[in-house]
Amino acid sequence: MPKASVKRLIECDKNELIDLVLDIEKYPDFVPYCVDAKVHEKKDTNDHINIIADLTIGKGPFKDTYKSDVRLNKKDSSIYVTNIDGPLKYLVNKWNFKDHIEGTEINFDVDFEIENKFLNILMTTSFQYGLDKIADAFQQRANKLFNEQ
C-alpha cells in the first residue's frame, strides 16, 4: 500500500491555501494527471465544509474516476479525504495547515490501495515522487494566485 507524506512552507495566508485545496473543480488546471473534476455536493456549516467530488486521473487513454468525501474541520484547519467509489480499495489523505511567520506550513499525508495488486506495486515505487509533484503544483498555484497580485 503506497504511503507518503509531504511537508511544505508556502508563502500565503492559511485560509487562502485551504480555499485553494477545496477548489476541487480547478484541479485539472494545475494538478498533474488530473483531467477532470466535478463537485456533486457541498455543505458549509459553522465548523465544517463537506464536499462529495469526482476526480478523473490519467494520461492518454488510461483514465479512471474516483469519488471522494472531503471534509474540512474549520477548528483545527485540517482536511480529511476518503474514497467512496472508484478503482481504489481505499484512500485516506489528510492536509494540516498551520500558521507560520513566513506563510502557512502544510503537512499532507496519503495512504491508499488500488484494487489491482500489480498497479499497487508500481505505485509504491514512484509514489513519493508523484506526491512531491502534486505538492509542487499546489505551491506553484498558490504563488501564482496569491503572491503575484
URFEN-V692936 format. One record per residue. N is the residue number from 1. RES is the residue in one small letter. PSI is psi in whole degrees, 0 to 359 (* if undefined). NEAR is the number of other ideal C-beta (glycine too) atoms within 12 Angstrom. Layout:
((N/RES/PSI/NEAR) (N/RES/PSI/NEAR))
This chain:
((1/m/119/21) (2/p/132/29) (3/k/142/22) (4/a/160/27) (5/s/148/21) (6/v/139/30) (7/k/132/21) (8/r/153/31) (9/l/120/23) (10/i/131/38) (11/e/74/24) (12/c/168/33) (13/d/142/22) (14/k/315/31) (15/n/326/20) (16/e/320/26) (17/l/319/38) (18/i/315/30) (19/d/321/26) (20/l/315/34) (21/v/325/42) (22/l/350/31) (23/d/63/28) (24/i/323/34) (25/e/346/22) (26/k/352/24) (27/y/320/30) (28/p/340/23) (29/d/339/20) (30/f/345/27) (31/v/125/30) (32/p/134/23) (33/y/6/24) (34/c/112/31) (35/v/344/22) (36/d/153/23) (37/a/140/28) (38/k/129/23) (39/v/124/24) (40/h/327/21) (41/e/140/18) (42/k/123/21) (43/k/128/17) (44/d/119/15) (45/t/184/13) (46/n/320/10) (47/d/343/15) (48/h/157/22) (49/i/127/31) (50/n/130/25) (51/i/137/31) (52/i/123/24) (53/a/154/35) (54/d/140/30) (55/l/133/38) (56/t/120/26) (57/i/140/30) (58/g/183/19) (59/k/131/13) (60/g/226/7) (61/p/352/7) (62/f/104/13) (63/k/150/19) (64/d/148/25) (65/t/136/23) (66/y/147/33) (67/k/136/27) (68/s/154/36) (69/d/116/31) (70/v/125/39) (71/r/118/29) (72/l/126/35) (73/n/107/21) (74/k/328/21) (75/k/320/11) (76/d/12/18) (77/s/53/29) (78/s/151/27) (79/i/130/38) (80/y/127/28) (81/v/132/33) (82/t/154/27) (83/n/152/31) (84/i/320/21) (85/d/157/21) (86/g/199/25) (87/p/357/25) (88/l/134/31) (89/k/318/22) (90/y/159/25) (91/l/131/32) (92/v/121/26) (93/n/152/36) (94/k/132/27) (95/w/134/37) (96/n/134/27) (97/f/128/36) (98/k/136/22) (99/d/142/20) (100/h/152/19) (101/i/332/9) (102/e/10/15) (103/g/238/24) (104/t/133/32) (105/e/128/24) (106/i/145/35) (107/n/128/25) (108/f/116/34) (109/d/136/25) (110/v/137/33) (111/d/126/26) (112/f/165/31) (113/e/133/23) (114/i/145/25) (115/e/320/20) (116/n/114/15) (117/k/325/13) (118/f/315/11) (119/l/325/22) (120/n/317/23) (121/i/315/15) (122/l/316/14) (123/m/324/30) (124/t/322/22) (125/t/335/14) (126/s/9/17) (127/f/317/27) (128/q/318/20) (129/y/314/17) (130/g/319/26) (131/l/321/31) (132/d/320/21) (133/k/320/21) (134/i/316/31) (135/a/319/33) (136/d/317/21) (137/a/317/29) (138/f/320/40) (139/q/315/32) (140/q/320/24) (141/r/316/30) (142/a/316/34) (143/n/318/23) (144/k/314/20) (145/l/323/23) (146/f/342/23) (147/n/355/18) (148/e/22/11) (149/q/*/10))
